[in-house]
Amino acid sequence: MEKELKRFRVLAYVVGVALLVLCVALGLKYLGDAPTMMRIVGPGHGFLYAVYLVVSIDLAIKARWSMKGTALVLVAGMVPFLSFYAERRVHEKMQAGLPL
């Protein structure tokens, strides 16, 4: 299960960074009247988030996470900075052998 955990950790960071870049792109679109960055970053983040969902669900099934824990991890990819926190908590709990 180490391989799945590593995949999840990488995707959590990538999605977290992509979400922060998306926030900047949204700011540029609405505050700076510059929609070009949003056209590039928006679909990219959407694709990465879909991959994050698949990787998270795969890990959740193999690690037998609770429905609540799984749902919280999935939602974490939609809130800025929360995916970084979720990644840290998942890693700590899995290393300790505790359920999520």
C-alpha positions in Angstrom: 0.0 0.0 0.0 3.1 2.3 0.1 2.8 2.8 -3.7 -0.8 4.0 -3.4 0.0 6.3 -0.5 2.9 7.8 -2.4 0.7 8.4 -5.4 -1.9 10.0 -3.2 0.7 12.3 -1.5 2.1 13.5 -4.8 -1.4 14.2 -6.3 -2.5 16.0 -3.1 0.4 18.4 -3.5 0.0 18.8 -7.2 -3.8 19.5 -6.9 -3.1 21.9 -4.0 -0.6 23.9 -6.0 -2.9 23.8 -9.1 -5.8 25.1 -7.0 -3.7 28.0 -5.7 -2.7 28.8 -9.3 -6.4 28.6 -10.2 -7.2 31.1 -7.5 -4.6 33.5 -9.0 -6.1 32.9 -12.5 -9.6 33.7 -11.2 -8.3 36.9 -9.6 -6.6 37.9 -12.9 -9.8 37.1 -14.8 -12.2 39.1 -12.7 -10.0 41.8 -11.1 -7.5 42.3 -13.9 -9.7 41.6 -16.9 -7.2 39.0 -18.2 -9.0 35.7 -18.9 -6.2 34.0 -20.8 -4.6 32.3 -17.8 -8.0 31.0 -16.6 -8.5 29.3 -20.0 -5.3 27.3 -19.5 -5.3 26.7 -15.8 -9.0 25.8 -15.4 -9.1 22.7 -17.6 -5.7 21.6 -16.2 -6.9 21.8 -12.6 -10.1 20.0 -13.6 -8.1 17.1 -15.1 -5.7 16.9 -12.1 -8.6 16.9 -9.7 -10.3 14.0 -11.5 -7.0 12.1 -11.2 -6.8 13.0 -7.5 -10.3 11.6 -7.0 -9.4 8.3 -8.7 -6.2 7.9 -6.7 -7.9 8.9 -3.4 -10.7 6.4 -4.0 -8.2 3.7 -4.9 -6.3 4.3 -1.6 -9.5 4.6 0.4 -10.7 1.2 -0.8 -7.4 -0.5 -0.2 -6.9 1.1 3.2 -10.5 0.6 4.2 -11.2 4.2 5.0 -14.6 5.2 6.5 -17.1 6.9 4.2 -16.8 10.1 6.2 -12.9 10.1 6.0 -13.1 9.3 2.3 -15.6 12.1 1.6 -13.5 14.7 3.6 -10.3 13.7 1.6 -12.2 14.1 -1.7 -13.5 17.5 -0.7 -10.1 18.6 0.4 -9.0 18.9 -3.2 -11.6 21.7 -3.7 -10.6 24.0 -0.9 -7.4 26.1 -1.1 -4.6 24.8 1.3 -6.9 22.0 2.6 -5.3 19.3 0.4 -2.0 19.9 2.0 -3.5 19.4 5.5 -5.4 16.3 4.3 -2.3 14.8 2.8 -0.4 15.3 6.1 -3.2 13.8 8.2 -3.6 10.8 5.9 0.1 10.1 5.9 0.3 10.3 9.7 -2.7 8.1 10.2 -1.6 5.5 7.7 2.0 5.4 9.1 0.5 4.9 12.6 -1.9 2.2 11.3 -4.9 4.2 12.4 -8.2 4.2 10.5 -9.3 7.3 8.6 
